[in-house]
Amino acid sequence: ALRDVAEEIRSADWSPDGTELGVLRADGSRFVIEYPIGTQRYETASNLRGPWIAPDNRSIAVLELVGGRWTPVVIDLDDGESRRLAGSLEGVSGAAWHPSGEELWFSAGDVLQQIRAVPVQEGGAMRVVARGPASMSLQDVAPNGDALAVLRSNRAYIRRKIAPEPEHDASWLGGANVVDLSDDGQTMLLTVFGEAGGEKGAVYVQRGTDTPVRIGEGIG
């Protein structure tokens, strides 16, 4: 039967053996990580996300908002020390430990969310693990290293009619927006976002029913 485990919890994660919960509490002025429930491990006035319990049950990962960006922080459960990892992230939609315990994986990105790996040990650099045709939201990483992710795609549809031809689908690359139309209605200026447009967006021109031609980066 359904039962209450704890109250006033913002988020939580199970221990590797499924017997304990790590939780995030927030009262508006402070954010506290407890693991197990009732044992405080980390406290800050900055906004937190997490926790994520390491596969070996010896550390906890959180994301701390620093200067408008999310910074990974790892808390050692043996000595209670915490340290910030290299790199910072924008637009984080998911996180999980790699089963090796050597990396934290995040789906993050300002415009397009990709899966990125942040090394736990010092000296490593953030790397891109996977890119998709649309934004990805990481859900978990399996024991064999396979990532479970949700692919999010908001397709923009364009319908166009150029006399005397019938109306037709003029959608382009799944994410094009019509920015302008020439006076004679024959040429469209398009802006493309997502994987096809890149982080800065891309500008295309389409004349009649010809294939759109990319003319540069940005917003038309």
N, C-alpha and C positions, 0 to 999 in steps of 0.2 A: 504494500500500500504506500501511497505517497506520504512522505513525512518531511518536516522541516529539519534541516541540519544546522543552519545558522541564519541570522537575520542581518539586515543592513549590509549586504555584501554586493559589491559592484561587479566582480568577476572572480572566477575560481578555476583551479586546475587540480586534477587528481595526482597523487603520488604514483610512481611507476607500478607499485603492487596493488594500487586501488584501495588502500586502507585509510589514507589520510587525504585531507584537502588543504591546499594552499589558497588563501583568499586575499582579496584587495578590499580594504575598507576605506571609505572617504566620508569626511564630515564637513567638507567645504573648505576648511583651512589646512587640513593635513591629509596625507594619503599614507596608509599603513599596510604593509605586507605581513601576513601571519602564516606560519607553517610549522607544525599543524595549527589548526584553529586555536587561538588563545596564546600562541607563542609569537611575539613580535620579532620580525627579522629585519625590517627596513621601514624608515619613516622619512617623509620629505614634505615640504610645502608645495612642491611642483606636481603637476598632474602626472599620474602614472597609468600605465596599462599593463596587463598581466594578472597574476604571475604565470610563469611556465616552469615547471619542475624538471630538472635535468634527468636524463635516463638513468644515471648512476645514483640519483637521489642525494647528491652532495652539494648541489648549488641550485639557485633560483635565478631566472632571468626576468627582467621587467623592462619596460620602455619608459623613459622619463623625458618629459617635455622640457627642453633646454633651448632657449632662444628661438622658439617657434618651430623647432624640429625635434623629432623623436630620437633619443640617444639610448642604445642598448646598455643596460647595466646588469652585471652578474654579481650575485650575493653568495659568498662561500658559507655553507652551513656549518663547516668545521670551526672556523675562527671568527665568523660574523663579519668579515671584511667585505666591502663592496668596491667594485671598480667599473669604470666606464670603458666600453669597447670602442675600437676605432670606427669612425664614420658616424653619420647621422642620416635619418630617413624622413621622407615626407609621404603623406597619404598612405599610411600603413593600414592594411585591411585584414592582415592575418599573420600569425607567427607560430613557429614550432621548432623544437630541438631536432637536429639531425641525430639519428640513433647512435652515431659514434660519440656524441657529446662534445665534438670538436668545433661545431658550428651551430649558429642560430640562423634559421631561415625565415625570411619575411617576404610578404607580398607588399610592395610599396612603390610609390612613384607619384610625382606631382600631377602629370597628365595621364600617363599610362602605367598601370601597375604591373610590375614584373616580379619574379621570385628572385630574391637576392640572398646571398649567404654572407654572414658576418663571422669571422673566426673568433673563437673564445680566447685563444692564446695570443699574447702580444706579438707584434711584428707582421701579422697577416693583413691582407687587404680585402675589402669587400668585393664580391664578384657576383655577376649575374648568372643564375642557375638556369633560368628558363624565360623565354619570351613567347608570347602568344599573339594571336590575331586581334585580341581585345584584352582588357584588363583582367588580371587573375587575382583571386582571393584565396590565399593558402589556408587550408583547413587542418592538415596534419601531414606528417612524414612517416611512412611505414618502416618497419624494421629493416627492410632491404634497401631503403633509401628512396623509394618512389614517393612522389609528392601527390597529395590529394588536393585539388584546387577547383574552385568554381570559376568558370569563364563568364565574364560579364560583357555583353555587347549590346549597345543601343544603336540599332541601325536607323539611319535617316533615309527615308524614301523620297525620291524626286519624280514627279510626273510632269511630262512636257508634251506640248503639242505645237508642231511647226506645220502650218498649212502648206500644202493640202494633205500632208501625211496625218494618219490617226494619232491619237494620244499614245505615248509609250513610256516605259520605265527608263528614266535617265539617272537612276541612282549610280553612285560611283564609290567603290572601295569601302562601302559600308558605313561611312561616316562623313559624307560630303554635305556641306550647306551652301545654298545659293546665296552669294553675296551681292551680285549685281547682274543686270541683264542689259545688253546693248539696245540702242534705240530701235533697231529693226527686229529685235527679238531673236536674232540668229546666234548670238554668242553669249555664253554664260561664264561668269567668274565664280569659281568654287573655292571654298576653304575645306581642307580635309584634316581631321584629327585622328587620334588613335594610332595604331601601329603603322598604318600607311602614311600618316602625316608626321609622325615623330613627336618629340617633346615640344617643338616650337610650332607645329602645324605646317601645312603645305598649301600653296596656292596653285590652282589649275585653271586653264581656260579650255572651254569646249565650244567649237564652232559647228553649228548645225548638229548632225548626228555623228560627227567624227569622234574618235576616242579622245578624251580630255588629255591635255598636255601640261605637264608640270612646268611652272615658270619660276618657282622659288619657294623659300621658307616664309613662314609667318601667317598672317591673317589678311585676306584680301580686302 
